[in-house]
Amino acid sequence: MLNKRTILAILVAGLAALAGCGWQADGAARLEVLYPTPPPPPPPPPDPCPMPDDPGAAAASVTGTCSGLTAGRWAVRVVQFGSMSPAGMGPWNITLTDQFVAGLSADSSSLELSFCTQGSTLTDKDGKPIAFGKTRIPDKTRTALGKAGLSLPLPGDGTFSVADVAWLWGTKNLANPLTDPLPAEAGDAKVWDQDEDGKPGVTMQVENPAGERYMARRSRWTFKPGQISAESTWVTGEATFAISENALGASIESLKIVAPITPRGECRSVYQMRCVDAAFSCTQLLANATTLFRDAPR
């Protein structure tokens, strides 16, 4: 039986002979017609739940010594994949990334977080960036949130998991921080001018339409049991979240409307903790925000 290579050789020879007899045909082109080259495979679809990392930049180089959750200092990132429909538009995909530096309490019973920054991306269902409704945190708000801190109770055996914790912005003195309604009016006694700018609650900068929103906010988090890597370089795991927000005022009327953020079921929100040295600060984290966690186990 003739193999494929032999058949192709015979065809080429035959086509060459035909060309010599006046048939102006290129043998390779004729073969391409008879046996067309398969098209290249299509590119893979874009990741519907992309992490907020810079794949083109060099990974951040940091070192530290940690031992489970019994000793060390950590850079912490919580990545939350959500959906929102501001002013009846959308639904759009929103990714919120809260970043902290953290160390153990004096008795090692809790992990004490100091807020550094929050990043956000807003895209349509095809991944195209959306400018409308995008927010950023002013420096005074960021500093105030960092000063307040967030305490996460630890199991006490070197592992990491947190069943339910509330992180409050612009409100205090709630009897039950997890479930009490947030203040909805600027004159409520539970409103806290946390960033001390003379406006109720905390101030968020809205980029489009440009203006300020003054608000009370609650993030309710559960951090499922974490995986601790060799030498305790990483602690990573799944996070669940619920966000409540009330606008207490705004610089323009339209910014008083707050669009609810709900988790995206097709995405897995995560927390990532990277061991760093004892002197590691928010300044270093901000300088490496898109590369520091890029190699975290998923």
C-alpha positions as CSV (number, residue, x, y, z in Angstrom):
1,M,0.0,0.0,0.0
2,L,1.3,3.5,-0.9
3,N,1.9,5.8,2.0
4,K,0.8,9.5,2.0
5,R,4.4,10.7,1.2
6,T,4.6,8.5,-1.9
7,I,1.1,9.6,-3.1
8,L,2.1,13.2,-2.7
9,A,5.3,12.6,-4.6
10,I,3.4,11.0,-7.5
11,L,0.9,13.9,-7.5
12,V,3.7,16.5,-7.6
13,A,5.4,14.6,-10.5
14,G,2.2,14.3,-12.4
15,L,1.4,18.0,-12.0
16,A,4.9,18.9,-13.1
17,A,4.4,16.8,-16.2
18,L,1.1,18.5,-16.9
19,A,2.7,21.9,-16.5
20,G,5.4,20.8,-19.0
21,C,2.6,20.0,-21.4
22,G,1.2,23.5,-21.3
23,W,-0.9,23.4,-18.1
24,Q,0.3,26.5,-16.3
25,A,-0.2,25.3,-12.7
26,D,2.1,25.3,-9.8
27,G,2.3,21.9,-8.2
28,A,2.3,23.1,-4.6
29,A,-0.6,25.5,-5.2
30,R,-2.6,22.6,-6.8
31,L,-1.8,20.4,-3.8
32,E,-3.0,23.2,-1.5
33,V,-6.3,23.1,-3.4
34,L,-6.6,19.4,-3.2
35,Y,-5.3,19.1,0.4
36,P,-5.8,22.5,2.0
37,T,-3.7,23.3,5.1
38,P,-6.0,23.3,8.2
39,P,-6.6,26.8,9.6
40,P,-4.7,27.6,12.9
41,P,-6.6,26.9,16.1
42,P,-8.6,29.9,17.4
43,P,-7.0,31.8,20.2
44,P,-8.3,30.8,23.7
45,P,-11.2,32.9,24.9
46,P,-10.3,35.7,27.4
47,D,-10.4,34.7,31.1
48,P,-13.8,35.8,32.3
49,C,-12.4,36.3,35.8
50,P,-8.9,37.8,35.3
51,M,-6.8,38.6,38.3
52,P,-5.6,42.2,38.7
53,D,-2.0,41.4,37.8
54,D,0.4,42.7,35.2
55,P,1.6,39.6,33.3
56,G,4.2,41.6,31.4
57,A,6.1,43.0,34.3
58,A,8.8,41.3,36.3
59,A,7.5,39.7,39.5
60,A,8.1,41.6,42.7
61,S,11.0,40.3,44.7
62,V,10.3,40.3,48.4
63,T,11.6,38.1,51.2
64,G,10.4,37.3,54.7
65,T,10.3,34.7,57.4
66,C,6.9,33.3,58.5
67,S,5.8,30.2,60.3
68,G,2.2,29.3,59.4
69,L,0.1,31.9,61.1
70,T,2.2,31.8,64.3
71,A,5.0,34.3,63.3
72,G,5.7,36.7,60.5
73,R,4.3,39.7,58.6
74,W,2.1,39.5,55.5
75,A,1.0,41.5,52.5
76,V,-2.7,40.6,52.0
77,R,-4.9,40.9,48.9
78,V,-8.7,40.2,48.8
79,V,-10.0,39.9,45.2
80,Q,-13.8,40.1,44.9
81,F,-15.5,39.4,41.5
82,G,-18.9,41.1,41.4
83,S,-21.7,42.4,39.2
84,M,-23.5,45.8,39.2
85,S,-26.0,47.7,37.1
86,P,-25.6,51.4,37.8
87,A,-28.5,53.7,36.7
88,G,-30.2,50.7,35.1
89,M,-27.3,50.0,32.8
90,G,-25.3,46.8,32.6
91,P,-25.1,44.3,34.2
92,W,-21.4,45.1,34.3
93,N,-18.5,43.1,35.8
94,I,-16.7,44.8,38.7
95,T,-13.5,43.5,40.4
96,L,-12.6,45.0,43.8
97,T,-9.2,44.4,45.1
98,D,-8.5,45.4,48.8
99,Q,-4.9,45.3,49.9
100,F,-3.4,45.4,53.4
101,V,-0.2,44.8,55.4
102,A,-0.7,42.5,58.4
103,G,1.0,41.2,61.5
104,L,0.1,39.1,64.5
105,S,-1.4,40.6,67.7
106,A,0.8,40.6,70.8
107,D,-0.8,37.3,71.9
108,S,-0.9,35.8,68.4
109,S,-4.7,35.4,68.7
110,S,-5.5,37.6,65.7
111,L,-4.1,38.9,62.5
112,E,-4.2,42.7,62.5
113,L,-4.7,44.3,59.1
114,S,-3.8,47.8,58.1
115,F,-5.5,49.0,54.9
116,C,-3.3,50.2,52.0
117,T,-5.5,50.6,49.0
118,Q,-8.5,49.5,47.0
119,G,-8.4,49.0,43.2
120,S,-11.4,48.5,41.0
121,T,-12.0,47.6,37.4
122,L,-15.4,47.9,35.6
123,T,-16.0,46.1,32.3
124,D,-18.9,45.0,30.1
125,K,-19.7,41.3,29.5
126,D,-17.0,41.2,26.7
127,G,-14.3,42.7,28.9
128,K,-14.4,46.2,27.5
129,P,-13.5,48.8,30.1
130,I,-16.4,51.0,31.4
131,A,-15.7,54.5,32.6
132,F,-19.1,55.4,33.9
133,G,-19.4,54.9,37.7
134,K,-15.7,54.1,38.3
135,T,-14.5,55.2,41.7
136,R,-11.2,55.7,43.6
137,I,-10.3,56.3,47.2
138,P,-8.9,59.7,48.1
139,D,-5.7,59.8,50.2
140,K,-7.5,61.0,53.3
141,T,-10.0,58.2,53.1
142,R,-7.2,55.6,52.6
143,T,-5.2,56.9,55.5
144,A,-8.3,56.9,57.8
145,L,-9.2,53.3,56.9
146,G,-5.6,52.2,57.4
147,K,-5.6,53.9,60.9
148,A,-8.8,52.1,61.9
149,G,-7.4,48.7,61.0
150,L,-9.2,45.3,60.8
151,S,-8.8,42.5,63.2
152,L,-9.2,38.8,62.1
153,P,-9.4,36.2,64.8
154,L,-7.2,33.2,64.3
155,P,-7.9,29.5,65.1
156,G,-4.7,29.4,67.2
157,D,-3.1,26.4,65.6
158,G,-1.1,28.1,62.8
159,T,-3.8,27.7,60.2
160,F,-6.0,30.5,58.7
161,S,-9.8,30.7,58.4
162,V,-12.3,33.4,59.3
163,A,-16.0,32.5,59.5
164,D,-17.5,35.9,59.4
165,V,-16.1,39.4,59.8
166,A,-17.4,42.9,59.1
167,W,-15.3,45.8,57.8
168,L,-17.0,49.1,58.3
169,W,-16.4,52.4,56.6
170,G,-17.9,55.7,57.8
171,T,-20.0,54.2,60.6
172,K,-19.5,53.0,64.2
173,N,-21.3,52.0,67.4
174,L,-23.4,49.4,65.6
175,A,-24.7,46.9,68.2
176,N,-24.1,44.1,65.7
177,P,-21.6,45.1,63.0
178,L,-22.5,42.1,60.9
179,T,-26.2,42.6,60.6
180,D,-27.4,46.0,61.9
181,P,-28.7,48.3,59.2
182,L,-26.2,50.9,58.0
183,P,-27.1,54.6,58.6
184,A,-29.0,56.0,55.7
185,E,-29.0,59.7,56.6
186,A,-26.2,62.1,57.3
187,G,-27.7,63.1,60.7
188,D,-27.8,59.5,62.1
189,A,-25.8,59.2,65.3
190,K,-24.0,56.1,63.9
191,V,-22.5,58.1,61.0
192,W,-18.8,58.7,61.5
193,D,-16.8,61.3,59.7
194,Q,-14.0,58.8,59.6
195,D,-11.7,60.7,57.2
196,E,-12.3,64.0,59.1
197,D,-13.0,66.0,55.9
198,G,-16.2,67.6,57.2
199,K,-18.5,65.3,55.1
200,P,-20.6,62.5,56.6
201,G,-19.1,59.0,56.5
202,V,-16.1,58.5,54.1
203,T,-15.6,60.3,50.8
204,M,-15.2,58.3,47.6
205,Q,-14.1,60.0,44.4
206,V,-16.3,59.2,41.4
207,E,-14.5,59.7,38.1
208,N,-17.5,59.6,35.7
209,P,-19.6,61.6,36.3
210,A,-16.9,63.5,38.2
211,G,-17.8,64.2,41.8
212,E,-17.8,63.0,45.4
213,R,-20.0,60.5,47.2
214,Y,-20.2,60.5,51.0
215,M,-21.0,57.1,52.3
216,A,-21.3,54.3,54.9
217,R,-20.2,50.9,53.8
218,R,-19.8,47.3,55.1
219,S,-17.9,44.5,53.6
220,R,-18.8,41.1,55.1
221,W,-16.2,38.5,54.5
222,T,-15.7,34.8,55.1
223,F,-12.2,33.4,54.4
224,K,-12.4,29.6,53.9
225,P,-9.5,27.5,55.3
226,G,-6.3,28.5,53.6
227,Q,-3.6,26.5,51.9
228,I,-0.2,27.2,53.4
229,S,2.8,26.7,51.0
230,A,6.2,25.4,51.7
231,E,8.1,27.7,54.1
232,S,4.9,29.6,54.6
233,T,5.6,31.9,51.7
234,W,1.9,31.9,50.7
235,V,-1.5,31.5,52.4
236,T,-4.3,31.4,49.9
237,G,-7.9,30.4,49.8
238,E,-11.5,31.2,48.7
239,A,-13.3,34.3,50.0
240,T,-17.0,35.0,50.0
241,F,-18.3,38.6,50.3
242,A,-21.3,40.7,50.7
243,I,-21.2,44.5,50.3
244,S,-23.7,47.0,51.7
245,E,-23.5,50.7,50.9
246,N,-25.5,53.8,51.6
247,A,-25.0,57.2,50.2
248,L,-25.2,59.9,52.9
249,G,-24.7,62.7,50.4
250,A,-22.9,63.7,47.3
251,S,-21.5,66.7,45.5
252,I,-24.0,66.2,42.7
253,E,-27.5,64.7,43.0
254,S,-27.0,61.7,40.6
255,L,-24.1,60.4,42.7
256,K,-26.5,59.7,45.6
257,I,-27.7,56.6,43.7
258,V,-25.7,53.6,44.8
259,A,-25.8,50.4,42.6
260,P,-25.7,47.2,44.6
261,I,-22.7,44.9,44.1
262,T,-23.4,41.2,44.1
263,P,-21.0,38.3,43.7
264,R,-20.5,36.7,40.3
265,G,-21.3,33.1,40.5
266,E,-19.0,32.1,37.7
267,C,-15.9,33.5,39.4
268,R,-14.1,32.4,42.5
269,S,-13.2,35.3,44.8
270,V,-9.9,34.8,46.7
271,Y,-7.7,36.0,49.5
272,Q,-3.9,35.8,49.0
273,M,-1.3,36.4,51.7
274,R,2.4,36.7,50.9
275,C,5.1,36.5,53.6
276,V,7.2,39.7,53.7
277,D,9.9,41.1,55.9
278,A,9.2,42.9,59.2
279,A,9.7,46.4,57.7
280,F,7.4,45.9,54.7
281,S,5.0,48.8,54.4
282,C,2.1,50.1,52.4
283,T,4.5,52.2,50.4
284,Q,6.2,49.0,49.1
285,L,2.9,47.3,48.5
286,L,1.6,50.2,46.4
287,A,4.8,50.2,44.4
288,N,4.3,46.5,43.5
289,A,0.5,46.2,43.6
290,T,0.1,44.5,40.2
291,T,3.1,42.1,40.6
292,L,3.4,41.2,44.3
293,F,0.7,38.5,44.2
294,R,1.1,37.3,40.6
295,D,2.7,34.0,41.5
296,A,0.3,33.2,44.2
297,P,-1.0,29.6,44.1
298,R,-4.5,29.4,42.6
